[in-house]
Structure formats: structure tokens, C-alpha cells
Amino acid sequence: MATIEHIIPYRFSSEGQHLKRSVMRELLKRASEPDVISLAGGLPDSDLLPTAAYQACLNEVIAHEGGRALQYRPQYEPLRAWIGGWMRGRGVDCDDDQVMITNGNQQGLTILSKLFLEPGEPAAIEAITFTGVQQVTVGRDAHIHPIPVDLTTGADTDAIERIFAQYQPRLAVIIPDFHNPLGVSLTDEKRRLIAAMAGEYGVPVVEDDPYSALRFYGEALPPIRAYDRSDYVFYLGSFSKMLAPGLRLGWMIAPRELVSRITTIRESIDLESSALTQRAVYQFVSNGQLEPHLAQMNAENRVRCEAMLSALDQHLGSIAHWTKPDGGLFVWLTLPEAINTWDLLPRAIDEQRVAYIPGSAFSVSGGHHNTMRLNFSNGKPDLIVRGVARLADVIRAAL
Ligand SMILES: Cc1ncc(COP(=O)(O)O)c(C=O)c1O
């Protein structure tokens, strides 16, 4: 069947032409059929979201502010101040007026790529990275320099230095904690090095951090931004995974001199974030409800992660290896070369009713055909164990 583009000769912008539909979205549609065990998602379990507490916050805001809560309003200062305090608590030297409320990290990525990146210009992103990072760089037709990643500590800092020195990228994007899709985190030393290199080579580094609050083992590490002395590191934080994705609320820590320029770009996209959501989230966090929520969710995610790792050990221990995250939502699985996880997916869904994301969906320059991303946060432990057993059946049959 002819698509409408074949009937009407639209002339697209370079961005309109280069954007690819997120493969993940298409896959997730099939993974949501009722009897499919989905290890494909990238989201918290709806049953673990603080629904009743958030509803009370919404009610309170509307009862108190009436229609004004539903108006166009500037950024909500008490929320900016709370976020400023949260970031200073993580070692970031910033004032509240450097906190810019966004509609989540994807919007922060969009704003910064609009600010710094022209089509054809060099950009550095991790060789395996979240598809949304690819959309704002590859999708803007940037000239991509993939940063190699290792499966224990993420981005390779020697390679970053080579790329920064040789190509002076207009933008670099790094996911510091519980990487999507790898599940790994940068060491403290790597964070220091990246901050220093951003300043030395004058490369704006976007620190895309939706996951650091989802730690269930070990000590939290400071963000890269905490080591930045040059104002070249742009920190993006999000309430999506620590509170709820559907709020569409996050923040950016930006250099003071750029706040007004960034505000103008943001306004051109969607004016501002929901006044009601900002107030309700502030109500939630300032009531002290965030810490107990995170403690409960992370404890549950730990159990689910352990269930997944021991099921992998039991069913695939002799033929595969995988990352062992200290938090977040994901495990990255590497299978024998003979397996192509993309080709295997229809069979996994149709025959075994289990879904995952093929690793190649995250790969910037192809390859990684024998890898996959598995999510452990969105199902109870027994479901995860059954899902891994089904997955092992498909894989063994293919071998
Ligand atoms: C690494 C990374 N960055 C950004 C996002 C988008 O986050 P948000 O919901 O805050 O827009 C995600 C969501 O999965 C992600 O994994």
C-alpha cells in the first residue's frame, strides 16, 4: 500500500528525514500481549508506584490553589529549590537558579542537541546507548563518533580523550549510572576524568542520569557534574524512574550564563512543564515521601534482580555471560556468536511468549547481534524466573 509520502511530495527538514521510528516502541507493542512475559520494558512496576500518596498530593494542590493550579505558570520555585538541595547533597555546586525544570531527560537531550549540534557536525555518544540518545544525535544527522564501552565500568575514557582531541565534538552524551541498556556504572575516577576532559577540550558533555537514585547495592557516587570546574558538563535528572514516568518531569543543571538561552529553546518546544505536576511532585518530595518510596522500590528491585541473575546462572550459565548491576532496571546478556537475537525475537514471542530487546537496537554502528537487554523491574520474581526459563528454551533450541 502506498504511504501518504508517496502520494504527496512532502519536502522534509533534515531532522524530519533522518528520524527513525523507535524500534523499541514497535517491539513493546507486541510484548504487551497479555500472556507474554515481557523482559523488554524500561519502566518501574505500576504496582510499586505511590499512587495513593500522589493522588493525595494532587488533591491537596487543587484544594489549595483551585484553578490557578491548572494555569500557565512559570517554573515552580519551591521545586527548583528542593532539586537544588538534592543536587548539592550529591556534591554538585549549583544555585537554585541553575535548576531548570524539564519534561524529563528526553526533553533535556532535545534542548541541548538543539543548542549545540548542527547536522553534519561531530557528536560523541556511547557505542551502545539508549535509543533516545541516538534520536537526538544520529537523528539530527550528526557525524557520530561512538565511544567504546566496557561491560564493567561503561564508557572508555582513553577513547573519549582521543575522540575529544581529534574531532572536538559539538556534544557528547554519557549515561553515568546503571546504564541503559548495559546496567553498568562509571567509576569515580572515570567521572573525574570525563569532567576534566570536557573542560580541557571544550566539549559540552551531557550527563544523562535517570537512574542513579535506583541503587540497591553499594555507595552512591557523585555525578560527573560534581567534578566539573569548567561549566562544560550539563546534568540531566528525572523523576521518571525514581517516582513515575507518566509525570513527565525532570530537570537540567545548566551554567548560569546559559539559563536564559536554554529557557528560550525550551519555550519554543512546549512553553513550560505542567504547573499542577510541579506542585504535586513538590508536595510529595517535601512531605518526605520520596525516600521511603525509593527504599521500598529499590529493595523490591534488588529481589527481582537477584531472581533474574540466579535464573540466568541456572539456565544459561554455561553458554552466556551478563552484567551484574548495583541498581537500575537492566541486565545486558551476551550469548554465543551463533545466536542472532533479532532473528530470534519473533520465535521467542510466538512460541515461548517471552520478550526482550535485541542488543543491536542500542548499537550505534551495528554488530552486537548476539546480545540482548533484559529488564528485571517490571515483574514479580516468579514471573522473571519463568521468563528466563522460557528464554533459555528458545536460545537452546536455536543452538
Ligand atoms: C538513559 C536514558 N535517558 C533518558 C531517558 C528518558 O527519560 P525521561 O522519562 O526522563 O524523559 C531514558 C528512559 O528510559 C533513559 O533510559
The ligand as a Tripos MOL2 file, in Angstrom:
@<TRIPOS>MOLECULE
LIG
   16    16     1     0     0
SMALL
NO_CHARGES

@<TRIPOS>ATOM
      1 C1         19.3600    6.7860   29.5130 C.3       1 LIG1
      2 C2         18.0160    7.4110   29.3910 C.ar      1 LIG1
      3 N1         17.9190    8.7190   29.1400 N.ar      1 LIG1
      4 C3         16.7260    9.3330   29.0370 C.ar      1 LIG1
      5 C4         15.5550    8.6220   29.1770 C.ar      1 LIG1
      6 C5         14.2490    9.3590   29.0650 C.3       1 LIG1
      7 O1         13.8580    9.6750   30.3380 O.3       1 LIG1
      8 P1         12.6430   10.6490   30.7080 P.3       1 LIG1
      9 O2         11.4750    9.7880   31.0010 O.co2     1 LIG1
     10 O3         13.1520   11.3930   31.8860 O.co2     1 LIG1
     11 O4         12.4090   11.5470   29.5350 O.co2     1 LIG1
     12 C6         15.5940    7.2560   29.4480 C.ar      1 LIG1
     13 C7         14.3500    6.4800   29.5680 C.2       1 LIG1
     14 O5         14.3180    5.2840   29.5580 O.2       1 LIG1
     15 C8         16.8590    6.6240   29.5450 C.ar      1 LIG1
     16 O6         16.9830    5.3260   29.8030 O.3       1 LIG1
@<TRIPOS>BOND
     1     1     2 1
     2     2     3 ar
     3     2    15 ar
     4     3     4 ar
     5     4     5 ar
     6     5     6 1
     7     5    12 ar
     8     6     7 1
     9     7     8 1
    10     8     9 2
    11     8    10 1
    12     8    11 1
    13    12    13 1
    14    12    15 ar
    15    13    14 2
    16    15    16 1
@<TRIPOS>SUBSTRUCTURE
     1 LIG1         1 GROUP 0 **** ****
